[in-house]
């Protein structure tokens, strides 16, 4: 992995990781320059779409597809790896909140980000967060990722036989979930999953299918190339609507309402279309960027290459940044300081992972 | 006098309906409507007192904002939907069991006050949530539950988080206006009382901000802070707080539910009074 050359997936995933870090410090002045301010979707959609794109490569791609058994084991192993990261992250996040509460002598930190049940109802909540039925806010992307990865083998195996059937199955599940408002349960508490995996699987499947077609279909690449101007106009319209503050009222839209809202939990179609328009519009950008990639571009790619470790450290750093901002107050200096330190921390993480992989002592 | 007039109105209504060739179901509805009118008239004559353990020197609510949608729901004899939005006090942190939380107690209190009415209190409490978070999820929760009334416990976490008061007021006002536009009744409940926070200037400012917004937007407000301060003075803080000395205990939640129920009853009585004024001055006297 560390020797992988710079590529568009790692580059855009690196960008998504930086944006997720910034967005996870609410009120941060730099949050005005991330994707959610210019589109109906945000970096989370991009991250999941690119995860689907990577699955195609990780499972052999269309030219040398792995066997169904190998696909199953590979994706299960990845799901377990992410599950393990989620447990460690949750434990550390709870400890950070508890320590802050002790240091500041203020119980409010014990209730931050849905941590309250872990401290006030620990018996049930310990079972809950280990089973991924209780999530801390801002630490809820990895549980989504675990569930969609557990679903992924079925879609990958089906797609390797018939891509349109896989797309139809994914769309059917998505449509049913949005129509019937189906949710995975949370416990304790019934707040529901912030990212509904039954809906978000669509992005993973679209990413996977996009990648497969982009690799083996000249016609698909040609259609994508011809769609760039239209997609750019569509993306521009979404930007204008977002800046204008367009947000449909859930009591005014027809039923089933999730089809007509900009709902993040259930990934409303407007968010999917917004992301796809951006993906197509920016598809030709990386080949141009790669010519002048330089150290910064290579460094962004290194973040994307080591996405799990970088995301995990970034999540913890964003929590620390939130707490720091809360205690000292928010202003441009504080925001600049925390964002710069956070991004440096993510960079050091990527370097460390690659150094450890290269180091003979780790073998 | 009030009861006699209410009875007379009820009998007259029933008599008129019975004289018409209505279905048995329609007749049942007519009788039930009369019964609801009677119950409201009785409550107007003698508002339900707080229980002995929760008794305070003045009512916990202010004003008599009409809860029209609640009155309509009662008169239509359908399940009355109440959405309880808030933070840890709504989710019940500190209660000994889910049955001791304020939304569950509120449901029982309202069903006790309005005999034969099915009240469904849906609790959507998110511990630690600030007002901005509640404002942004309010539309989603309302679209899902379709309540007649929203009981919104708000401000404690904003006060402790030292949230910007101006921004807090703006978001609260905008959300209350959206609820009013959609004909959903609202009762606000102000922050928790804890002695060590009572002297905190920002905490007090936030309580005043909620009071100002409630007055500007003409919504019913439960002064939980004042009511609990009164109770604390009488019984000591430990009587109403959980062992963490911050969240309410079972008695605290019971009293909170009683104060909310008192405000809701006052709002329904006001709505009934307004309706009778609209239908004729002589009938308005019935609930004076």
Interface residues (C-beta under 8 A of the other chain):
Chain A: X106 X107 X108 X110 X111 X112 X113 X114 X115 X116 X117 X120 X121 X181 X189 X191 X249 X250 X251 X257 X263 X326
Chain B: X87 X88 X91 X93 X94 X124 X126 X127 X128 X139 X140 X142 X143 X144 X157 X160 X161 X178 X182 X244 X246 X247
